[in-house]
Amino acid sequence: MKNSFRALKVILVTELYPPNLGGQQTRFESLATGLADLGDKVTVVCVRDDPLVPASESCHGVFIERAPTLPRYQKPIAYKLRRSVVGVIRFALHVRRTLKEETFDAVFFSQTTFLHILIAPRNARRVACVDWCEVRESVIRRLVQRLIPRLVGRNVSVYRRGASQLMKTSGVAVGYLPSGVYRNRYFELPSEDRE
């Protein structure tokens, strides 16, 4: 019997992506390259917070679009905020435009900043999965954690306790998707060559 694999057209939406460093960035890079290795057509949309980083490029079979360019995204004028409010709005609007102009088989959202999920077109949210990397207890966060899981097709959490908390808060199923490691991308020098 012939294998009837069909490559999917997938978009991953995350505010920050390598070369930015962090847990969510590393997780999304692994997801993107893993899907590309399976033969899927993968696009990543993220903020371009460093004008020296290319606005778009292909890396490990993944097309990365960094837009809009927001040099002060992580260092807003209002020093108590973690992100530029104007930057969050501009990114969310860019994501909405992208999802209206092009159809994807699967949409994978990072939870961070939330607005890009809330204003995404309904047809994109229907095929979307939100990746929950953290669960917080503030009033606004609890409200968002109750609402957003109900707006999308699927939800996953990087840790079991987070999945359980989100299920209690939102009343919808939340899967557990641990971060993986590609062993073929790591190596160890023979013991005689180590310092």
N, CA and C atoms as an extended XYZ file, in Angstrom:
585
Properties=species:S:1:pos:R:3:atomname:S:1:resname:S:1:resid:I:1 pbc="F F F"
N         0.849       -1.186        0.000 N   MET     1
C         0.000        0.000        0.000 CA  MET     1
C         0.888        1.240        0.000 C   MET     1
N         0.520        2.196       -0.803 N   LYS     2
C         1.302        3.421       -0.969 CA  LYS     2
C         1.051        4.385        0.192 C   LYS     2
N         2.119        5.033        0.655 N   ASN     3
C         1.995        6.027        1.728 CA  ASN     3
C         1.310        7.267        1.167 C   ASN     3
N         0.248        7.708        1.795 N   SER     4
C        -0.517        8.849        1.283 CA  SER     4
C        -0.275       10.099        2.123 C   SER     4
N         0.986       10.353        2.457 N   PHE     5
C         1.337       11.527        3.256 CA  PHE     5
C         1.067       12.801        2.458 C   PHE     5
N         0.432       13.759        3.085 N   ARG     6
C         0.182       15.056        2.464 CA  ARG     6
C         0.840       16.125        3.321 C   ARG     6
N         1.754       16.864        2.718 N   ALA     7
C         2.424       17.933        3.454 CA  ALA     7
C         1.409       19.008        3.838 C   ALA     7
N         1.527       19.488        5.056 N   LEU     8
C         0.639       20.541        5.543 CA  LEU     8
C         1.292       21.901        5.388 C   LEU     8
N         0.460       22.893        5.242 N   LYS     9
C         0.915       24.279        5.232 CA  LYS     9
C         0.647       24.826        6.632 C   LYS     9
N         1.728       25.089        7.370 N   VAL    10
C         1.628       25.416        8.793 CA  VAL    10
C         2.255       26.780        9.050 C   VAL    10
N         1.623       27.546        9.932 N   ILE    11
C         2.200       28.814       10.372 CA  ILE    11
C         2.329       28.782       11.892 C   ILE    11
N         3.490       29.197       12.364 N   LEU    12
C         3.726       29.347       13.795 CA  LEU    12
C         3.838       30.835       14.080 C   LEU    12
N         3.062       31.314       15.020 N   VAL    13
C         3.024       32.736       15.357 CA  VAL    13
C         3.534       32.905       16.782 C   VAL    13
N         4.645       33.592       16.905 N   THR    14
C         5.242       33.815       18.212 CA  THR    14
C         5.902       35.177       18.211 C   THR    14
N         5.790       35.908       19.287 N   GLU    15
C         6.329       37.272       19.289 CA  GLU    15
C         7.832       37.295       19.036 C   GLU    15
N         8.583       36.383       19.640 N   LEU    16
C        10.036       36.359       19.498 CA  LEU    16
C        10.491       34.982       19.031 C   LEU    16
N        11.540       34.967       18.238 N   TYR    17
C        12.047       33.728       17.636 CA  TYR    17
C        13.556       33.893       17.499 C   TYR    17
N        14.326       32.798       17.513 N   PRO    18
C        15.772       32.962       17.363 CA  PRO    18
C        16.134       33.855       16.177 C   PRO    18
N        17.115       34.723       16.382 N   PRO    19
C        18.205       34.648       17.339 CA  PRO    19
C        17.868       35.114       18.755 C   PRO    19
N        16.639       35.578       19.037 N   ASN    20
C        16.259       35.852       20.429 CA  ASN    20
C        16.323       34.537       21.204 C   ASN    20
N        16.798       34.623       22.436 N   LEU    21
C        16.944       33.416       23.246 CA  LEU    21
C        15.882       33.369       24.334 C   LEU    21
N        15.393       32.191       24.609 N   GLY    22
C        14.412       31.977       25.661 CA  GLY    22
C        13.741       30.637       25.460 C   GLY    22
N        13.035       30.191       26.468 N   GLY    23
C        12.378       28.896       26.406 CA  GLY    23
C        11.356       28.787       25.292 C   GLY    23
N        10.481       29.795       25.166 N   GLN    24
C         9.445       29.756       24.131 CA  GLN    24
C        10.056       29.846       22.734 C   GLN    24
N        11.102       30.644       22.593 N   GLN    25
C        11.772       30.766       21.304 CA  GLN    25
C        12.389       29.431       20.889 C   GLN    25
N        13.055       28.769       21.825 N   THR    26
C        13.672       27.472       21.546 CA  THR    26
C        12.605       26.428       21.227 C   THR    26
N        11.515       26.449       21.975 N   ARG    27
C        10.413       25.502       21.740 CA  ARG    27
C         9.827       25.684       20.341 C   ARG    27
N         9.567       26.933       19.955 N   PHE    28
C         8.986       27.170       18.639 CA  PHE    28
C         9.967       26.851       17.520 C   PHE    28
N        11.241       27.084       17.733 N   GLU    29
C        12.237       26.712       16.719 CA  GLU    29
C        12.253       25.194       16.542 C   GLU    29
N        12.196       24.443       17.647 N   SER    30
C        12.161       22.976       17.566 CA  SER    30
C        10.901       22.489       16.864 C   SER    30
N         9.757       23.087       17.203 N   LEU    31
C         8.503       22.704       16.539 CA  LEU    31
C         8.566       22.996       15.043 C   LEU    31
N         9.044       24.190       14.697 N   ALA    32
C         9.105       24.585       13.290 CA  ALA    32
C        10.032       23.670       12.491 C   ALA    32
N        11.236       23.449       12.993 N   THR    33
C        12.185       22.610       12.252 CA  THR    33
C        11.734       21.153       12.242 C   THR    33
N        11.113       20.688       13.320 N   GLY    34
C        10.589       19.323       13.342 CA  GLY    34
C         9.504       19.112       12.300 C   GLY    34
N         8.588       20.070       12.174 N   LEU    35
C         7.542       19.983       11.151 CA  LEU    35
C         8.136       20.056        9.749 C   LEU    35
N         9.121       20.930        9.555 N   ALA    36
C         9.784       21.029        8.248 CA  ALA    36
C        10.500       19.723        7.911 C   ALA    36
N        11.137       19.094        8.909 N   ASP    37
C        11.809       17.809        8.690 CA  ASP    37
C        10.825       16.728        8.254 C   ASP    37
N         9.564       16.849        8.689 N   LEU    38
C         8.528       15.884        8.288 CA  LEU    38
C         8.008       16.151        6.875 C   LEU    38
N         8.407       17.291        6.296 N   GLY    39
C         7.976       17.617        4.941 CA  GLY    39
C         6.899       18.675        4.860 C   GLY    39
N         6.494       19.225        5.993 N   ASP    40
C         5.475       20.276        5.968 CA  ASP    40
C         6.089       21.597        5.512 C   ASP    40
N         5.246       22.442        4.924 N   LYS    41
C         5.663       23.790        4.526 CA  LYS    41
C         5.407       24.700        5.720 C   LYS    41
N         6.493       25.182        6.340 N   VAL    42
C         6.377       25.882        7.617 CA  VAL    42
C         6.801       27.344        7.483 C   VAL    42
N         5.942       28.218        7.993 N   THR    43
C         6.218       29.650        8.072 CA  THR    43
C         6.172       30.057        9.533 C   THR    43
N         7.117       30.893        9.941 N   VAL    44
C         7.099       31.481       11.277 CA  VAL    44
C         6.919       32.979       11.108 C   VAL    44
N         6.002       33.571       11.864 N   VAL    45
C         5.829       35.022       11.888 CA  VAL    45
C         6.155       35.487       13.295 C   VAL    45
N         7.046       36.478       13.376 N   CYS    46
C         7.478       37.001       14.672 CA  CYS    46
C         7.863       38.474       14.518 C   CYS    46
N         8.107       39.122       15.631 N   VAL    47
C         8.521       40.527       15.648 CA  VAL    47
C         9.989       40.632       15.218 C   VAL    47
N        10.310       41.667       14.511 N   ARG    48
C        11.713       41.973       14.182 CA  ARG    48
C        12.148       43.090       15.130 C   ARG    48
N        12.757       42.720       16.236 N   ASP    49
C        13.141       43.729       17.229 CA  ASP    49
C        14.584       44.181       17.080 C   ASP    49
N        15.307       43.586       16.141 N   ASP    50
C        16.687       43.975       15.853 CA  ASP    50
C        16.800       44.245       14.356 C   ASP    50
N        16.990       45.505       13.948 N   PRO    51
C        17.063       45.828       12.520 CA  PRO    51
C        18.211       45.141       11.787 C   PRO    51
N        19.195       44.604       12.516 N   LEU    52
C        20.314       43.906       11.886 CA  LEU    52
C        19.967       42.466       11.500 C   LEU    52
N        18.883       41.943       12.052 N   VAL    53
C        18.425       40.593       11.719 CA  VAL    53
C        17.580       40.690       10.447 C   VAL    53
N        17.729       39.743        9.520 N   PRO    54
C        16.958       39.817        8.271 CA  PRO    54
C        15.451       39.877        8.499 C   PRO    54
N        14.767       40.652        7.674 N   ALA    55
C        13.300       40.741        7.768 CA  ALA    55
C        12.654       39.422        7.370 C   ALA    55
N        13.295       38.686        6.472 N   SER    56
C        12.804       37.350        6.113 CA  SER    56
C        13.989       36.496        5.684 C   SER    56
N        13.867       35.214        5.950 N   GLU    57
C        14.916       34.267        5.576 CA  GLU    57
C        14.372       32.858        5.688 C   GLU    57
N        15.082       31.921        5.062 N   SER    58
C        14.786       30.506        5.225 CA  SER    58
C        15.915       29.883        6.015 C   SER    58
N        15.550       29.084        7.005 N   CYS    59
C        16.541       28.469        7.880 CA  CYS    59
C        16.041       27.082        8.275 C   CYS    59
N        16.813       26.049        7.984 N   HIS    60
C        16.449       24.665        8.311 CA  HIS    60
C        15.094       24.277        7.722 C   HIS    60
N        14.802       24.768        6.517 N   GLY    61
C        13.547       24.430        5.856 CA  GLY    61
C        12.344       25.227        6.319 C   GLY    61
N        12.576       26.247        7.153 N   VAL    62
C        11.497       27.077        7.694 CA  VAL    62
C        11.621       28.485        7.129 C   VAL    62
N        10.519       29.029        6.609 N   PHE    63
C        10.515       30.422        6.161 CA  PHE    63
C        10.155       31.293        7.358 C   PHE    63
N        11.020       32.249        7.678 N   ILE    64
C        10.815       33.125        8.835 CA  ILE    64
C        10.537       34.536        8.344 C   ILE    64
N         9.409       35.072        8.753 N   GLU    65
C         9.052       36.454        8.432 CA  GLU    65
C         9.040       37.246        9.732 C   GLU    65
N         9.938       38.213        9.809 N   ARG    66
C        10.016       39.059       11.004 CA  ARG    66
C         9.410       40.418       10.662 C   ARG    66
N         8.211       40.647       11.168 N   ALA    67
C         7.528       41.906       10.885 CA  ALA    67
C         6.441       42.105       11.923 C   ALA    67
N         6.185       43.314       12.284 N   PRO    68
C         6.854       44.543       11.861 CA  PRO    68
C         8.194       44.725       12.585 C   PRO    68
N         8.966       45.703       12.108 N   THR    69
C        10.230       46.041       12.753 CA  THR    69
C         9.930       46.945       13.941 C   THR    69
N        10.295       46.475       15.132 N   LEU    70
C         9.975       47.183       16.376 CA  LEU    70
C        11.202       47.175       17.293 C   LEU    70
N        12.175       48.074       17.072 N   PRO    71
C        13.417       48.053       17.855 CA  PRO    71
C        13.221       48.204       19.361 C   PRO    71
N        12.151       48.843       19.799 N   ARG    72
C        11.935       49.035       21.245 CA  ARG    72
C        10.891       48.064       21.809 C   ARG    72
N        10.621       47.001       21.092 N   TYR    73
C         9.574       46.065       21.492 CA  TYR    73
C         9.798       45.509       22.898 C   TYR    73
N        11.031       45.110       23.206 N   GLN    74
C        11.334       44.536       24.521 CA  GLN    74
C        11.820       45.587       25.516 C   GLN    74
N        11.947       46.831       25.079 N   LYS    75
C        12.379       47.911       25.968 CA  LYS    75
C        11.460       49.119       25.783 C   LYS    75
N        10.191       48.972       26.193 N   PRO    76
C         9.237       50.065       25.975 CA  PRO    76
C         9.580       51.291       26.813 C   PRO    76
N         9.075       52.421       26.386 N   ILE    77
C         9.298       53.680       27.099 CA  ILE    77
C         8.726       53.589       28.508 C   ILE    77
N         7.542       52.981       28.647 N   ALA    78
C         6.956       52.771       29.976 CA  ALA    78
C         7.717       51.610       30.617 C   ALA    78
N         8.683       51.937       31.465 N   TYR    79
C         9.645       50.957       31.960 CA  TYR    79
C         9.036       49.806       32.756 C   TYR    79
N         7.829       49.959       33.287 N   LYS    80
C         7.213       48.884       34.064 CA  LYS    80
C         6.590       47.804       33.180 C   LYS    80
N         6.415       48.099       31.901 N   LEU    81
C         5.838       47.121       30.973 CA  LEU    81
C         6.946       46.240       30.406 C   LEU    81
N         6.598       44.990       30.120 N   ARG    82
C         7.571       44.065       29.539 CA  ARG    82
C         7.650       44.199       28.022 C   ARG    82
N         6.604       44.714       27.406 N   ARG    83
C         6.538       44.863       25.958 CA  ARG    83
C         5.945       46.215       25.602 C   ARG    83
N         6.292       46.696       24.430 N   SER    84
C         5.724       47.938       23.911 CA  SER    84
C         4.250       47.699       23.563 C   SER    84
N         3.357       48.486       24.127 N   VAL    85
C         1.922       48.331       23.853 CA  VAL    85
C         1.640       48.570       22.372 C   VAL    85
N         2.224       49.612       21.818 N   VAL    86
C         2.050       49.891       20.384 CA  VAL    86
C         2.613       48.735       19.559 C   VAL    86
N         3.753       48.183       20.008 N   GLY    87
C         4.355       47.042       19.315 CA  GLY    87
C         3.462       45.810       19.333 C   GLY    87
N         2.852       45.534       20.473 N   VAL    88
C         1.940       44.391       20.587 CA  VAL    88
C         0.770       44.563       19.623 C   VAL    88
N         0.224       45.757       19.549 N   ILE    89
C        -0.905       46.033       18.651 CA  ILE    89
C        -0.474       45.895       17.195 C   ILE    89
N         0.672       46.469       16.847 N   ARG    90
C         1.155       46.377       15.453 CA  ARG    90
C         1.421       44.931       15.047 C   ARG    90
N         2.012       44.155       15.950 N   PHE    91
C         2.266       42.739       15.654 CA  PHE    91
C         0.950       41.988       15.459 C   PHE    91
N        -0.010       42.196       16.354 N   ALA    92
C        -1.307       41.519       16.254 CA  ALA    92
C        -2.010       41.857       14.939 C   ALA    92
N        -1.955       43.120       14.536 N   LEU    93
C        -2.578       43.529       13.264 CA  LEU    93
C        -1.869       42.891       12.077 C   LEU    93
N        -0.546       42.797       12.153 N   HIS    94
C         0.214       42.141       11.076 CA  HIS    94
C        -0.180       40.660       10.978 C   HIS    94
N        -0.284       39.992       12.118 N   VAL    95
C        -0.675       38.582       12.135 CA  VAL    95
C        -2.069       38.422       11.539 C   VAL    95
N        -2.991       39.290       11.928 N   ARG    96
C        -4.357       39.219       11.391 CA  ARG    96
C        -4.361       39.360        9.871 C   ARG    96
N        -3.607       40.349        9.356 N   ARG    97
C        -3.520       40.534        7.895 CA  ARG    97
C        -2.958       39.289        7.216 C   ARG    97
N        -1.899       38.740        7.783 N   THR    98
C        -1.277       37.547        7.207 CA  THR    98
C        -2.261       36.393        7.146 C   THR    98
N        -3.005       36.183        8.217 N   LEU    99
C        -3.960       35.074        8.274 CA  LEU    99
C        -5.191       35.312        7.405 C   LEU    99
N        -5.481       36.566        7.080 N   LYS   100
C        -6.590       36.862        6.162 CA  LYS   100
C        -6.162       36.671        4.708 C   LYS   100
N        -4.902       36.977        4.422 N   GLU   101
C        -4.405       36.912        3.040 CA  GLU   101
C        -4.062       35.497        2.594 C   GLU   101
N        -3.735       34.632        3.540 N   GLU   102
C        -3.276       33.295        3.186 CA  GLU   102
C        -3.964       32.260        4.074 C   GLU   102
N        -4.268       31.100        3.501 N   THR   103
C        -4.919       30.031        4.245 CA  THR   103
C        -3.882       28.988        4.652 C   THR   103
N        -3.978       28.517        5.885 N   PHE   104
C        -3.063       27.512        6.411 CA  PHE   104
C        -3.858       26.309        6.905 C   PHE   104
N        -3.256       25.136        6.800 N   ASP   105
C        -3.890       23.923        7.320 CA  ASP   105
C        -3.870       23.902        8.841 C   ASP   105
N        -2.833       24.504        9.416 N   ALA   106
C        -2.706       24.540       10.874 CA  ALA   106
C        -2.034       25.845       11.282 C   ALA   106
N        -2.516       26.401       12.378 N   VAL   107
C        -1.966       27.632       12.948 CA  VAL   107
C        -1.549       27.290       14.372 C   VAL   107
N        -0.315       27.629       14.710 N   PHE   108
C         0.188       27.348       16.051 CA  PHE   108
C         0.572       28.677       16.684 C   PHE   108
N        -0.166       29.080       17.711 N   PHE   109
C         0.063       30.365       18.381 CA  PHE   109
C         0.848       30.175       19.672 C   PHE   109
N         1.801       31.067       19.937 N   SER   110
C         2.324       31.152       21.295 CA  SER   110
C         1.314       31.988       22.071 C   SER   110
N         1.201       31.731       23.353 N   GLN   111
C         0.223       32.465       24.151 CA  GLN   111
C         0.639       33.904       24.396 C   GLN   111
N         1.933       34.168       24.346 N   THR   112
C         2.468       35.442       24.802 CA  THR   112
C         1.865       36.630       24.063 C   THR   112
N         1.445       37.578       24.806 N   THR   113
C         0.797       38.862       24.469 CA  THR   113
C        -0.686       38.732       24.104 C   THR   113
N        -1.165       37.548       23.781 N   PHE   114
C        -2.594       37.225       23.626 CA  PHE   114
C        -3.341       37.964       22.517 C   PHE   114
N        -3.034       39.227       22.275 N   LEU   115
C        -3.840       40.017       21.342 CA  LEU   115
C        -3.867       39.403       19.944 C   LEU   115
N        -2.759       38.873       19.476 N   HIS   116
C        -2.727       38.272       18.133 CA  HIS   116
C        -3.707       37.096       18.019 C   HIS   116
N        -3.992       36.433       19.129 N   ILE   117
C        -4.962       35.337       19.109 CA  ILE   117
C        -6.382       35.899       19.116 C   ILE   117
N        -6.607       36.884       19.972 N   LEU   118
C        -7.953       37.452       20.117 CA  LEU   118
C        -8.483       38.066       18.828 C   LEU   118
N        -7.607       38.691       18.038 N   ILE   119
C        -8.101       39.357       16.819 CA  ILE   119
C        -7.838       38.557       15.545 C   ILE   119
N        -7.329       37.335       15.689 N   ALA   120
C        -7.120       36.492       14.505 CA  ALA   120
C        -8.466       36.175       13.859 C   ALA   120
N        -8.494       36.015       12.537 N   PRO   121
C        -9.753       35.664       11.873 CA  PRO   121
C       -10.312       34.341       12.414 C   PRO   121
N       -11.621       34.240       12.452 N   ARG   122
C       -12.284       33.075       13.020 CA  ARG   122
C       -11.871       31.779       12.316 C   ARG   122
N       -11.748       31.807       10.980 N   ASN   123
C       -11.379       30.574       10.264 CA  ASN   123
C        -9.968       30.112       10.641 C   ASN   123
N        -9.069       31.046       10.954 N   ALA   124
C        -7.713       30.677       11.395 CA  ALA   124
C        -7.761       30.123       12.820 C   ALA   124
N        -8.574       30.714       13.677 N   ARG   125
C        -8.679       30.222       15.054 CA  ARG   125
C        -9.261       28.809       15.104 C   ARG   125
N       -10.119       28.496       14.134 N   ARG   126
C       -10.745       27.167       14.099 CA  ARG   126
C        -9.701       26.053       13.917 C   ARG   126
N        -8.621       26.338       13.163 N   VAL   127
C        -7.572       25.335       12.919 CA  VAL   127
C        -6.336       25.616       13.770 C   VAL   127
N        -6.504       26.466       14.778 N   ALA   128
C        -5.360       26.903       15.588 CA  ALA   128
C        -5.213       26.088       16.864 C   ALA   128
N        -3.964       26.044       17.292 N   CYS   129
C        -3.610       25.458       18.579 CA  CYS   129
C        -2.809       26.514       19.331 C   CYS   129
N        -3.155       26.744       20.587 N   VAL   130
C        -2.389       27.676       21.416 CA  VAL   130
C        -1.439       26.865       22.285 C   VAL   130
N        -0.180       27.258       22.283 N   ASP   131
C         0.837       26.634       23.115 CA  ASP   131
C         0.967       27.456       24.388 C   ASP   131
N         0.581       26.859       25.505 N   TRP   132
C         0.616       27.540       26.802 CA  TRP   132
C         1.909       27.184       27.510 C   TRP   132
N         2.762       28.176       27.693 N   CYS   133
C         4.042       27.928       28.368 CA  CYS   133
C         3.969       28.296       29.844 C   CYS   133
N         2.927       29.015       30.229 N   GLU   134
C         2.798       29.398       31.633 CA  GLU   134
C         1.338       29.699       31.952 C   GLU   134
N         1.015       29.540       33.215 N   VAL   135
C        -0.313       29.877       33.723 CA  VAL   135
C        -0.085       30.844       34.869 C   VAL   135
N        -0.771       31.966       34.823 N   ARG   136
C        -0.588       32.997       35.855 CA  ARG   136
C        -1.886       33.218       36.611 C   ARG   136
N        -1.778       33.862       37.773 N   GLU   137
C        -2.932       34.008       38.656 CA  GLU   137
C        -3.515       35.420       38.737 C   GLU   137
N        -2.993       36.392       38.008 N   SER   138
C        -3.573       37.735       38.083 CA  SER   138
C        -4.994       37.718       37.509 C   SER   138
N        -5.779       38.718       37.851 N   VAL   139
C        -7.185       38.775       37.412 CA  VAL   139
C        -7.281       38.788       35.887 C   VAL   139
N        -6.485       39.617       35.240 N   ILE   140
C        -6.525       39.707       33.770 CA  ILE   140
C        -6.081       38.396       33.145 C   ILE   140
N        -5.012       37.818       33.667 N   ARG   141
C        -4.519       36.539       33.126 CA  ARG   141
C        -5.554       35.437       33.288 C   ARG   141
N        -6.209       35.370       34.427 N   ARG   142
C        -7.232       34.342       34.625 CA  ARG   142
C        -8.379       34.511       33.621 C   ARG   142
N        -8.763       35.749       33.376 N   LEU   143
C        -9.817       36.018       32.390 CA  LEU   143
C        -9.388       35.548       31.001 C   LEU   143
N        -8.177       35.905       30.614 N   VAL   144
C        -7.647       35.507       29.304 CA  VAL   144
C        -7.532       33.983       29.219 C   VAL   144
N        -7.064       33.354       30.285 N   GLN   145
C        -6.900       31.897       30.311 CA  GLN   145
C        -8.245       31.172       30.301 C   GLN   145
N        -9.283       31.850       30.670 N   ARG   146
C       -10.635       31.280       30.593 CA  ARG   146
C       -11.200       31.431       29.184 C   ARG   146
N       -10.927       32.583       28.548 N   LEU   147
C       -11.514       32.905       27.244 CA  LEU   147
C       -10.785       32.271       26.059 C   LEU   147
N        -9.472       32.471       25.971 N   ILE   148
C        -8.734       32.068       24.768 CA  ILE   148
C        -8.850       30.576       24.457 C   ILE   148
N        -8.730       29.675       25.424 N   PRO   149
C        -8.862       28.258       25.062 CA  PRO   149
C       -10.176       27.909       24.377 C   PRO   149
N       -11.211       28.679       24.632 N   ARG   150
C       -12.522       28.438       24.025 CA  ARG   150
C       -12.610       28.969       22.589 C   ARG   150
N       -11.673       29.836       22.217 N   LEU   151
C       -11.729       30.474       20.898 CA  LEU   151
C       -11.005       29.703       19.805 C   LEU   151
N       -10.206       28.711       20.198 N   VAL   152
C        -9.362       28.008       19.226 CA  VAL   152
C        -9.718       26.526       19.174 C   VAL   152
N        -9.216       25.868       18.139 N   GLY   153
C        -9.511       24.447       17.945 CA  GLY   153
C        -8.867       23.542       18.972 C   GLY   153
N        -7.633       23.868       19.385 N   ARG   154
C        -6.893       23.025       20.327 CA  ARG   154
C        -6.026       23.869       21.239 C   ARG   154
N        -5.673       23.275       22.373 N   ASN   155
C        -4.765       23.905       23.328 CA  ASN   155
C        -3.799       22.849       23.842 C   ASN   155
N        -2.545       23.244       23.999 N   VAL   156
C        -1.551       22.356       24.602 CA  VAL   156
C        -0.736       23.158       25.604 C   VAL   156
N        -0.158       22.429       26.553 N   SER   157
C         0.710       23.057       27.537 CA  SER   157
C         2.019       22.298       27.571 C   SER   157
N         3.086       23.012       27.844 N   VAL   158
C         4.414       22.408       27.913 CA  VAL   158
C         4.579       21.588       29.194 C   VAL   158
N         3.682       21.780       30.167 N   TYR   159
C         3.781       21.003       31.403 CA  TYR   159
C         2.389       20.550       31.851 C   TYR   159
N         2.349       19.379       32.484 N   ARG   160
C         1.067       18.744       32.845 CA  ARG   160
C         0.249       19.586       33.817 C   ARG   160
N         0.897       20.158       34.801 N   ARG   161
C         0.159       20.965       35.792 CA  ARG   161
C        -0.522       22.168       35.115 C   ARG   161
N         0.173       22.790       34.181 N   GLY   162
C        -0.420       23.905       33.443 CA  GLY   162
C        -1.637       23.459       32.651 C   GLY   162
N        -1.535       22.297       32.010 N   ALA   163
C        -2.674       21.762       31.255 CA  ALA   163
C        -3.866       21.544       32.179 C   ALA   163
N        -3.603       20.980       33.338 N   SER   164
C        -4.669       20.719       34.307 CA  SER   164
C        -5.314       22.020       34.795 C   SER   164
N        -4.495       23.011       35.114 N   GLN   165
C        -5.022       24.303       35.579 CA  GLN   165
C        -5.862       24.974       34.496 C   GLN   165
N        -5.384       24.944       33.254 N   LEU   166
C        -6.136       25.563       32.156 CA  LEU   166
C        -7.462       24.854       31.904 C   LEU   166
N        -7.480       23.536       32.031 N   MET   167
C        -8.731       22.794       31.848 CA  MET   167
C        -9.752       23.201       32.908 C   MET   167
N        -9.303       23.367       34.142 N   LYS   168
C       -10.208       23.791       35.218 CA  LYS   168
C       -10.725       25.202       34.973 C   LYS   168
N        -9.844       26.084       34.523 N   THR   169
C       -10.210       27.488       34.303 CA  THR   169
C       -11.140       27.663       33.113 C   THR   169
N       -10.814       26.988       32.003 N   SER   170
C       -11.542       27.231       30.749 CA  SER   170
C       -12.676       26.255       30.487 C   SER   170
N       -12.590       25.066       31.070 N   GLY   171
C       -13.614       24.062       30.808 CA  GLY   171
C       -13.432       23.326       29.495 C   GLY   171
N       -12.272       23.482       28.835 N   VAL   172
C       -12.003       22.765       27.584 CA  VAL   172
C       -10.756       21.901       27.757 C   VAL   172
N       -10.624       20.916       26.881 N   ALA   173
C        -9.487       20.007       26.936 CA  ALA   173
C        -8.188       20.743       26.597 C   ALA   173
N        -7.141       20.437       27.339 N   VAL   174
C        -5.808       20.987       27.086 CA  VAL   174
C        -4.844       19.804       27.106 C   VAL   174
N        -4.150       19.594       25.981 N   GLY   175
C        -3.209       18.488       25.890 CA  GLY   175
C        -1.858       18.831       26.492 C   GLY   175
N        -1.073       17.816       26.696 N   TYR   176
C         0.289       17.974       27.217 CA  TYR   176
C         1.254       17.696       26.068 C   TYR   176
N         2.083       18.668       25.718 N   LEU   177
C         3.055       18.525       24.635 CA  LEU   177
C         4.425       18.935       25.166 C   LEU   177
N         5.196       17.965       25.651 N   PRO   178
C         6.515       18.307       26.195 CA  PRO   178
C         7.461       18.732       25.087 C   PRO   178
N         8.470       19.484       25.448 N   SER   179
C         9.494       19.876       24.473 CA  SER   179
C        10.371       18.675       24.178 C   SER   179
N        10.716       18.516       22.919 N   GLY   180
C        11.563       17.400       22.503 CA  GLY   180
C        12.990       17.841       22.258 C   GLY   180
N        13.846       16.875       22.104 N   VAL   181
C        15.255       17.129       21.799 CA  VAL   181
C        15.611       16.289       20.581 C   VAL   181
N        16.236       16.896       19.597 N   TYR   182
C        16.717       16.170       18.433 CA  TYR   182
C        18.136       15.690       18.723 C   TYR   182
N        18.258       14.425       19.054 N   ARG   183
C        19.564       13.899       19.436 CA  ARG   183
C        20.593       14.031       18.322 C   ARG   183
N        20.172       13.962       17.053 N   ASN   184
C        21.136       14.052       15.956 CA  ASN   184
C        21.726       15.454       15.804 C   ASN   184
N        21.196       16.433       16.519 N   ARG   185
C        21.747       17.791       16.460 CA  ARG   185
C        22.762       18.053       17.566 C   ARG   185
N        22.967       17.066       18.418 N   TYR   186
C        23.908       17.192       19.527 CA  TYR   186
C        24.955       16.100       19.403 C   TYR   186
N        26.137       16.393       19.843 N   PHE   187
C        27.181       15.378       19.805 CA  PHE   187
C        28.106       15.573       20.994 C   PHE   187
N        28.876       14.551       21.243 N   GLU   188
C        29.809       14.597       22.356 CA  GLU   188
C        31.173       14.194       21.816 C   GLU   188
N        32.185       14.963       22.163 N   LEU   189
C        33.540       14.615       21.761 CA  LEU   189
C        33.987       13.334       22.459 C   LEU   189
N        34.809       12.543       21.815 N   PRO   190
C        35.363       11.378       22.514 CA  PRO   190
C        36.091       11.845       23.772 C   PRO   190
N        36.097       11.013       24.825 N   SER   191
C        36.648       11.423       26.121 CA  SER   191
C        38.086       11.917       26.020 C   SER   191
N        38.892       11.335       25.146 N   GLU   192
C        40.286       11.785       25.032 CA  GLU   192
C        40.429       13.186       24.422 C   GLU   192
N        39.378       13.671       23.732 N   ASP   193
C        39.440       15.008       23.112 CA  ASP   193
C        38.804       16.097       23.972 C   ASP   193
N        38.210       15.717       25.094 N   ARG   194
C        37.565       16.708       25.964 CA  ARG   194
C        38.584       17.400       26.832 C   ARG   194
N        38.315       18.644       27.180 N   GLU   195
C        39.230       19.403       28.057 CA  GLU   195
C        38.828       19.294       29.491 C   GLU   195
